[in-house]
């Protein structure tokens, strides 16, 4: 590390990791507005579909998140192998992780539906980390 490059903060890495999993919680809680907030100034790609900003992510989420008869999401996301690389000097970062989407229907055993990878880009503005881009690629589906 050179003397002109500020050290990477564990706090930065933790904030980014929390941001990465926040998507899963919002999705699994069927919080469409929260997903809009998370990607208000970012792009999100899922395989061949790319959306930009609040309105487009909310429309996509409303279309693809499966809902049960009770109006709740029937999915549960799990992230593993999270890797984060912070470039403190530029206020940017990248992250990657594997994800698995499970069916979480009441009264049924949890079953894997899809699995893939996230490739994320982040930007730090006024001391807070934000998504700038998330690319979700499906590697396996039931």
C-alpha positions in Angstrom: 0.0 0.0 0.0 1.4 3.4 -1.0 1.3 6.4 1.3 -1.1 8.1 -1.1 -3.7 5.3 -0.9 -5.9 5.4 2.2 -6.3 2.0 3.9 -9.4 0.0 3.2 -11.7 0.3 6.2 -13.3 -2.9 7.6 -16.3 -0.6 8.2 -16.5 0.0 4.4 -16.4 -3.7 3.7 -19.1 -4.4 6.3 -21.3 -1.6 4.9 -20.9 -3.0 1.4 -21.6 -6.6 2.6 -24.8 -5.3 4.4 -25.8 -3.6 1.2 -25.3 -6.8 -0.8 -27.6 -8.8 1.5 -30.1 -6.0 1.9 -31.4 -6.8 -1.6 -32.2 -10.4 -0.4 -34.1 -9.2 2.7 -36.1 -6.6 0.7 -36.9 -9.1 -2.0 -37.9 -11.8 0.5 -40.0 -9.4 2.5 -41.7 -8.2 -0.7 -40.6 -4.7 0.0 -40.9 -3.3 -3.6 -40.5 0.3 -2.4 -37.3 -0.6 -0.5 -35.9 -2.2 -3.6 -36.7 1.0 -5.5 -34.8 2.9 -2.8 -31.8 0.5 -3.0 -31.5 1.0 -6.8 -32.8 4.5 -7.2 -29.6 5.6 -8.9 -28.3 2.2 -10.1 -28.9 -0.4 -12.7 -29.9 -4.0 -12.1 -29.5 -6.8 -14.6 -31.0 -10.3 -14.3 -29.7 -12.5 -17.2 -31.0 -10.7 -20.3 -33.1 -8.0 -18.6 -31.6 -4.7 -17.4 -33.5 -1.9 -15.6 -32.3 1.5 -14.4 -33.6 3.4 -11.4 -36.5 3.3 -9.0 -39.5 3.0 -11.3 -38.0 0.3 -13.5 -36.6 -1.9 -10.6 -40.0 -1.6 -8.8 -41.8 -2.7 -12.0 -39.4 -5.6 -12.5 -39.6 -6.7 -8.8 -43.4 -6.6 -8.8 -43.4 -8.8 -12.0 -40.9 -11.5 -10.9 -41.3 -11.9 -7.1 -43.6 -14.8 -6.5 -46.4 -14.2 -4.0 -48.4 -16.7 -2.0 -52.1 -16.6 -1.3 -51.3 -14.6 1.8 -49.7 -11.8 -0.3 -46.2 -12.6 1.0 -43.1 -13.5 -1.0 -42.7 -17.3 -1.4 -38.9 -17.0 -1.8 -35.8 -16.9 0.4 -32.4 -15.8 -0.9 -29.1 -17.1 0.4 -25.7 -15.5 -0.4 -22.4 -17.2 0.0 -18.8 -16.7 -1.0 -19.0 -12.9 -0.6 -15.9 -11.1 -1.9 -15.4 -7.3 -1.7 -12.7 -5.2 -3.2 -12.7 -1.5 -2.0 -10.8 1.2 -3.9 -10.8 3.8 -1.2 -8.9 6.4 -3.3 -11.7 6.5 -5.8 -14.6 5.8 -3.5 -15.6 2.8 -5.5 -15.8 -0.9 -4.8 -16.7 -4.2 -6.4 -18.3 -7.3 -4.9 -19.3 -10.7 -6.0 -21.2 -13.6 -4.4 -23.1 -16.7 -5.2 -26.8 -16.7 -4.6 -29.4 -19.4 -4.3 -33.1 -18.7 -4.5 -35.3 -21.1 -2.5 -39.0 -21.7 -2.6 -40.3 -21.0 0.9 -43.9 -22.0 0.7 -45.8 -22.6 4.0 -46.1 -26.3 4.8 -43.6 -27.4 2.2 -39.9 -28.2 2.5 -37.6 -25.5 1.3 -36.4 -26.2 -2.3 -33.7 -24.6 -4.4 -35.2 -23.0 -7.5 -32.3 -21.0 -9.0 -28.7 -20.4 -8.3 -26.2 -17.9 -9.8 -23.7 -15.1 -9.2 -23.8 -11.4 -8.5 -21.3 -9.0 -9.9 -21.7 -5.7 -8.1 -20.3 -2.2 -8.4 -20.6 0.4 -5.6 -19.9 4.0 -5.1 -19.4 6.0 -1.9 -21.2 9.4 -1.7 -21.0 11.6 1.3 -19.8 8.7 3.5 -22.4 6.2 2.4 -22.1 3.2 0.1 -24.6 2.7 -2.7 -25.1 0.3 -5.6 -24.1 1.6 -8.9 -24.7 -1.7 -10.7 -25.8 -5.3 -9.9 -25.5 -8.0 -12.5 -27.3 -11.3 -11.5 -26.5 -14.2 -13.7 -28.4 -17.5 -13.4 -26.1 -20.5 -13.5 -28.6 -23.2 -12.6 -32.4 -23.6 -12.3 -34.7 -26.5 -11.3 
